[in-house]
Amino acid sequence: MLKDTRFEELTLLNNGWLNGKGKALDNDKAKRFSECFYSFYDDSLPLPYLYPTAEGGLQAEWLIKDWDISLEIELTNLSAELHALNLQSDEEKELNLNLAEHNDWQELNEMLEGFNTI
């Protein structure tokens, strides 16, 4: 699923990784996210590109057909905000999720699948 090496790279970042700023990921919370991802993300969907945020969270990004999709993940409570922009029509979609909940992963999976069929 998520490239294990990429995820491991992100957990190795120290405080100050971003030009002296940038908070390191909390390894326990990052591991919890990873476990949820492996358990609930539909492996038939494209894998996201994964980036650290300056605040110590994660950002997942996809490009599915005409849709540019980003998911900002707050690791402390696994809350997430999805923003999707259709690059052709400028249509936007937003969704707030609790990635500690299986149902919210299902909603995320369904939305991502929907971008494949739009």
C-alpha atoms as an extended CHARMM CRD file, in Angstrom:
* protein
*
       118  EXT
         1         1  MET       CA              0.0000000000        0.0000000000        0.0000000000  PROA      1               0.0000000000
         2         2  LEU       CA              1.7470000000        3.1940000000        1.0790000000  PROA      2               0.0000000000
         3         3  LYS       CA              5.3370000000        2.7710000000        0.1270000000  PROA      3               0.0000000000
         4         4  ASP       CA              6.8450000000        1.5640000000        3.4040000000  PROA      4               0.0000000000
         5         5  THR       CA             10.1350000000        3.2810000000        2.6310000000  PROA      5               0.0000000000
         6         6  ARG       CA              8.4200000000        6.6430000000        2.0280000000  PROA      6               0.0000000000
         7         7  PHE       CA              6.4650000000        6.3650000000        5.2450000000  PROA      7               0.0000000000
         8         8  GLU       CA              9.6220000000        5.4080000000        7.1390000000  PROA      8               0.0000000000
         9         9  GLU       CA             11.4360000000        8.4090000000        5.6220000000  PROA      9               0.0000000000
        10        10  LEU       CA              8.7390000000       10.7280000000        6.9250000000  PROA      10              0.0000000000
        11        11  THR       CA              8.9590000000        9.3280000000       10.4520000000  PROA      11              0.0000000000
        12        12  LEU       CA             12.7230000000       10.0340000000       10.4610000000  PROA      12              0.0000000000
        13        13  LEU       CA             12.2500000000       13.7940000000       10.0710000000  PROA      13              0.0000000000
        14        14  ASN       CA             13.3950000000       15.8110000000       13.0700000000  PROA      14              0.0000000000
        15        15  ASN       CA             12.0410000000       19.0820000000       14.4080000000  PROA      15              0.0000000000
        16        16  GLY       CA             13.2660000000       21.8730000000       12.1690000000  PROA      16              0.0000000000
        17        17  TRP       CA             13.1980000000       19.7880000000        8.9730000000  PROA      17              0.0000000000
        18        18  LEU       CA             11.7410000000       22.7280000000        7.0370000000  PROA      18              0.0000000000
        19        19  ASN       CA             14.3890000000       25.4660000000        7.0360000000  PROA      19              0.0000000000
        20        20  GLY       CA             14.6410000000       25.4000000000       10.8130000000  PROA      20              0.0000000000
        21        21  LYS       CA             10.8870000000       25.0910000000       11.2030000000  PROA      21              0.0000000000
        22        22  GLY       CA              8.6580000000       22.1120000000       10.6810000000  PROA      22              0.0000000000
        23        23  LYS       CA              7.5050000000       19.8210000000       13.4340000000  PROA      23              0.0000000000
        24        24  ALA       CA              8.5510000000       16.1780000000       13.3950000000  PROA      24              0.0000000000
        25        25  LEU       CA              5.8370000000       13.5410000000       13.1150000000  PROA      25              0.0000000000
        26        26  ASP       CA              4.8370000000       11.8550000000       16.3440000000  PROA      26              0.0000000000
        27        27  ASN       CA              5.9000000000        8.2780000000       15.5510000000  PROA      27              0.0000000000
        28        28  ASP       CA              3.1790000000        6.6190000000       17.6230000000  PROA      28              0.0000000000
        29        29  LYS       CA              0.4500000000        8.7180000000       16.0180000000  PROA      29              0.0000000000
        30        30  ALA       CA              1.9520000000        8.2460000000       12.5590000000  PROA      30              0.0000000000
        31        31  LYS       CA              2.0120000000        4.4900000000       13.1600000000  PROA      31              0.0000000000
        32        32  ARG       CA             -1.6590000000        4.6000000000       14.1700000000  PROA      32              0.0000000000
        33        33  PHE       CA             -2.5060000000        6.3940000000       10.9050000000  PROA      33              0.0000000000
        34        34  SER       CA             -0.4810000000        3.8500000000        8.9330000000  PROA      34              0.0000000000
        35        35  GLU       CA             -2.3260000000        0.9550000000       10.5930000000  PROA      35              0.0000000000
        36        36  CYS       CA             -5.6930000000        2.5470000000        9.7860000000  PROA      36              0.0000000000
        37        37  PHE       CA             -4.5810000000        3.1740000000        6.2120000000  PROA      37              0.0000000000
        38        38  TYR       CA             -3.4790000000       -0.4310000000        5.7110000000  PROA      38              0.0000000000
        39        39  SER       CA             -6.6830000000       -1.7090000000        7.3070000000  PROA      39              0.0000000000
        40        40  PHE       CA             -9.2700000000        0.5190000000        5.6280000000  PROA      40              0.0000000000
        41        41  TYR       CA             -7.9410000000        2.0750000000        2.4030000000  PROA      41              0.0000000000
        42        42  ASP       CA             -9.2880000000        0.3020000000       -0.6750000000  PROA      42              0.0000000000
        43        43  ASP       CA             -6.2160000000       -1.1710000000       -2.3490000000  PROA      43              0.0000000000
        44        44  SER       CA             -7.9070000000       -1.0310000000       -5.7590000000  PROA      44              0.0000000000
        45        45  LEU       CA             -7.6290000000        2.7790000000       -5.6070000000  PROA      45              0.0000000000
        46        46  PRO       CA             -4.5050000000        4.6680000000       -6.6510000000  PROA      46              0.0000000000
        47        47  LEU       CA             -1.9950000000        5.2770000000       -3.8960000000  PROA      47              0.0000000000
        48        48  PRO       CA             -1.5850000000        8.8620000000       -2.7350000000  PROA      48              0.0000000000
        49        49  TYR       CA              1.6280000000       10.8290000000       -2.7120000000  PROA      49              0.0000000000
        50        50  LEU       CA              2.4010000000       11.4770000000        0.9430000000  PROA      50              0.0000000000
        51        51  TYR       CA              4.0500000000       14.6110000000        2.3460000000  PROA      51              0.0000000000
        52        52  PRO       CA              4.7300000000       15.9630000000        5.8400000000  PROA      52              0.0000000000
        53        53  THR       CA              3.1260000000       19.2330000000        6.8810000000  PROA      53              0.0000000000
        54        54  ALA       CA              4.9950000000       21.9380000000        8.7740000000  PROA      54              0.0000000000
        55        55  GLU       CA              2.6160000000       21.4200000000       11.7130000000  PROA      55              0.0000000000
        56        56  GLY       CA              3.5700000000       17.7600000000       12.1870000000  PROA      56              0.0000000000
        57        57  GLY       CA              0.7540000000       16.2300000000       10.1760000000  PROA      57              0.0000000000
        58        58  LEU       CA              0.5290000000       14.5280000000        6.8180000000  PROA      58              0.0000000000
        59        59  GLN       CA             -0.8720000000       15.4910000000        3.4570000000  PROA      59              0.0000000000
        60        60  ALA       CA             -1.9740000000       12.8730000000        0.9390000000  PROA      60              0.0000000000
        61        61  GLU       CA             -2.4330000000       13.8850000000       -2.6950000000  PROA      61              0.0000000000
        62        62  TRP       CA             -3.9590000000       12.1940000000       -5.7160000000  PROA      62              0.0000000000
        63        63  LEU       CA             -4.4910000000       13.1750000000       -9.3190000000  PROA      63              0.0000000000
        64        64  ILE       CA             -7.4350000000       11.1400000000      -10.5880000000  PROA      64              0.0000000000
        65        65  LYS       CA             -8.6000000000       11.9800000000      -14.0900000000  PROA      65              0.0000000000
        66        66  ASP       CA             -9.3010000000       15.7410000000      -14.0090000000  PROA      66              0.0000000000
        67        67  TRP       CA             -9.3860000000       15.8850000000      -10.2010000000  PROA      67              0.0000000000
        68        68  ASP       CA             -6.5740000000       17.2840000000       -8.0310000000  PROA      68              0.0000000000
        69        69  ILE       CA             -7.2720000000       15.9190000000       -4.5460000000  PROA      69              0.0000000000
        70        70  SER       CA             -5.5580000000       16.7030000000       -1.2560000000  PROA      70              0.0000000000
        71        71  LEU       CA             -6.2340000000       15.2990000000        2.1890000000  PROA      71              0.0000000000
        72        72  GLU       CA             -4.7320000000       17.1030000000        5.1890000000  PROA      72              0.0000000000
        73        73  ILE       CA             -4.4000000000       14.7280000000        8.1180000000  PROA      73              0.0000000000
        74        74  GLU       CA             -4.0640000000       15.8670000000       11.7250000000  PROA      74              0.0000000000
        75        75  LEU       CA             -2.2570000000       12.9810000000       13.4160000000  PROA      75              0.0000000000
        76        76  THR       CA             -3.2150000000       13.9050000000       16.9850000000  PROA      76              0.0000000000
        77        77  ASN       CA             -6.8400000000       12.8570000000       16.4660000000  PROA      77              0.0000000000
        78        78  LEU       CA             -6.8200000000       11.4810000000       12.8760000000  PROA      78              0.0000000000
        79        79  SER       CA             -9.1460000000       14.2230000000       11.6780000000  PROA      79              0.0000000000
        80        80  ALA       CA             -8.7810000000       15.0570000000        8.0050000000  PROA      80              0.0000000000
        81        81  GLU       CA             -9.9930000000       17.6030000000        5.4960000000  PROA      81              0.0000000000
        82        82  LEU       CA            -10.3370000000       16.6180000000        1.8690000000  PROA      82              0.0000000000
        83        83  HSD       CA            -10.3410000000       19.1910000000       -0.8940000000  PROA      83              0.0000000000
        84        84  ALA       CA            -10.8590000000       18.2060000000       -4.5230000000  PROA      84              0.0000000000
        85        85  LEU       CA            -10.6790000000       20.5090000000       -7.5220000000  PROA      85              0.0000000000
        86        86  ASN       CA            -11.6840000000       19.5790000000      -11.0380000000  PROA      86              0.0000000000
        87        87  LEU       CA             -8.9650000000       21.1250000000      -13.1840000000  PROA      87              0.0000000000
        88        88  GLN       CA            -11.2650000000       21.3680000000      -16.2150000000  PROA      88              0.0000000000
        89        89  SER       CA            -14.5050000000       22.6910000000      -14.7160000000  PROA      89              0.0000000000
        90        90  ASP       CA            -13.2480000000       24.3210000000      -11.4600000000  PROA      90              0.0000000000
        91        91  GLU       CA            -15.8480000000       22.2690000000       -9.5640000000  PROA      91              0.0000000000
        92        92  GLU       CA            -14.8210000000       21.8040000000       -5.9480000000  PROA      92              0.0000000000
        93        93  LYS       CA            -15.6870000000       19.1900000000       -3.3430000000  PROA      93              0.0000000000
        94        94  GLU       CA            -14.8290000000       19.1910000000        0.3400000000  PROA      94              0.0000000000
        95        95  LEU       CA            -15.2220000000       16.5890000000        3.0310000000  PROA      95              0.0000000000
        96        96  ASN       CA            -14.2970000000       16.4060000000        6.7340000000  PROA      96              0.0000000000
        97        97  LEU       CA            -13.3590000000       12.9700000000        7.9990000000  PROA      97              0.0000000000
        98        98  ASN       CA            -12.4100000000       11.1530000000       11.1790000000  PROA      98              0.0000000000
        99        99  LEU       CA             -9.8810000000        8.5910000000        9.9920000000  PROA      99              0.0000000000
       100       100  ALA       CA            -10.1400000000        6.7250000000       13.2850000000  PROA      100             0.0000000000
       101       101  GLU       CA            -13.5770000000        5.5920000000       12.0820000000  PROA      101             0.0000000000
       102       102  HSD       CA            -14.0470000000        2.7720000000        9.5620000000  PROA      102             0.0000000000
       103       103  ASN       CA            -17.1730000000        4.4550000000        8.1410000000  PROA      103             0.0000000000
       104       104  ASP       CA            -15.2160000000        7.6020000000        7.2910000000  PROA      104             0.0000000000
       105       105  TRP       CA            -12.5980000000        5.5320000000        5.4560000000  PROA      105             0.0000000000
       106       106  GLN       CA            -15.4350000000        3.9360000000        3.5190000000  PROA      106             0.0000000000
       107       107  GLU       CA            -16.7450000000        7.4080000000        2.6470000000  PROA      107             0.0000000000
       108       108  LEU       CA            -13.2480000000        8.4420000000        1.5050000000  PROA      108             0.0000000000
       109       109  ASN       CA            -12.8950000000        5.2960000000       -0.6020000000  PROA      109             0.0000000000
       110       110  GLU       CA            -16.2810000000        5.8630000000       -2.2150000000  PROA      110             0.0000000000
       111       111  MET       CA            -15.4810000000        9.4900000000       -2.9980000000  PROA      111             0.0000000000
       112       112  LEU       CA            -12.1190000000        8.5950000000       -4.5490000000  PROA      112             0.0000000000
       113       113  GLU       CA            -13.7660000000        5.8390000000       -6.5870000000  PROA      113             0.0000000000
       114       114  GLY       CA            -16.3470000000        8.3550000000       -7.7370000000  PROA      114             0.0000000000
       115       115  PHE       CA            -13.6310000000       10.5920000000       -9.1760000000  PROA      115             0.0000000000
       116       116  ASN       CA            -12.6370000000        7.6610000000      -11.3930000000  PROA      116             0.0000000000
       117       117  THR       CA            -16.1230000000        7.4720000000      -12.8500000000  PROA      117             0.0000000000
       118       118  ILE       CA            -16.9800000000       11.1630000000      -13.2240000000  PROA      118             0.0000000000
